[in-house]
């Protein structure tokens, strides 16, 4: 559902589309149509980083294949629909429908040469897709990997981070995303940062910045191996990654992707829980030996057949199995549903879901409206018709004079600061980011228990600080940003005043 900002942009598009040339009017209608769609989030990361596993957890169904195959080398878009459907969209516009395989997943073979595929369009009845469209991208390649000529044309650099077979249409589908989640495993390498910068260059302007990009440290259960607790290591490591990528993502959230997928997609059955309950009855010494390694878990004598143990490994791996056995050892009568809830908590996924809600969904209105206005401005700059250009620019300027749209100016200013285009002192940068990305005055002003009068006074004081900074000591670029912030805090003071 559209918010007030994007709804106003859609109204503008509808008003002026019929007064433009057929070509420009058609493009404006396409922009308007996108505004009514859910926020589109691209999942990016290296090959085997766990992107598809995370996609399945977000969707709540295991439908994206996690093993490398044809479908993992093209962009796949997951959106809500009245029926489950898989369409391979070719570069010439042809659509070919495929059935899901026997496991309910996208088939590994698409039936179309990879060079002809633009993207795979998947509609699912999952309620989790009503407000969020998820785009699974090909793995980011190393920066020295060869990139196809078509991708180079779109990205404009020979170090684009896409898998070598991605074509221009696939890259365009990625670029249409309004927000990005980057998935990493363990340490961030220097070429990871370069690859992400190249991904940002290939994406829409607002689709890859600390304003609406998030990092995920995936597979944190592999940090310590076996059944050891990874969280004492994962937390500090994610914090270090967030520091390294401060110009690219707003935060880095650690997650055990396999546990999240298994629990969120409802893959753990009552039979699986019963098998775990039986294993938990083993003597402690035998259980410790069984959990030393995957090979021992497969081969040691146990009251569960090998094929069932193999399934448990595929669902939980050793860390998840060890965690589940500890739960049953403490509470033998634990229900399957309660175990699944504890697995979700142990995966770290609730924090990721909450962060997505905070960072993207409630901000979706401003993100989508900003994206649309940027596209309208770009269209005005490229159209050949003088009348089209004037009508587009007049419409955008008229909309931006509305005080409600000052939030978009704040978002743009915060984007320039966050990406280092306009340097500001750290405290000023943080205050501007809070102002641009939140609608909670207490959080913006760091006054969690303040009343209306105190909030209004603090907002006025902040507005005055930014005004002084704008006229004394700031360079031209900083002054323009400071004026935007001054106006934002002035409007905030009006909003909170009793």
Beta strands, then each sheet from edge to edge (+ up, - down):
strand 1: 39-45
strand 2: 76-80
strand 3: 85-90
strand 4: 95-98
strand 5: 117-124
strand 6: 132-136
strand 7: 179-184
strand 8: 213-217
strand 9: 252-254
sheet 1: 4+ 3- 5+ 2+ 6- 1- 7- 8- 9-
end
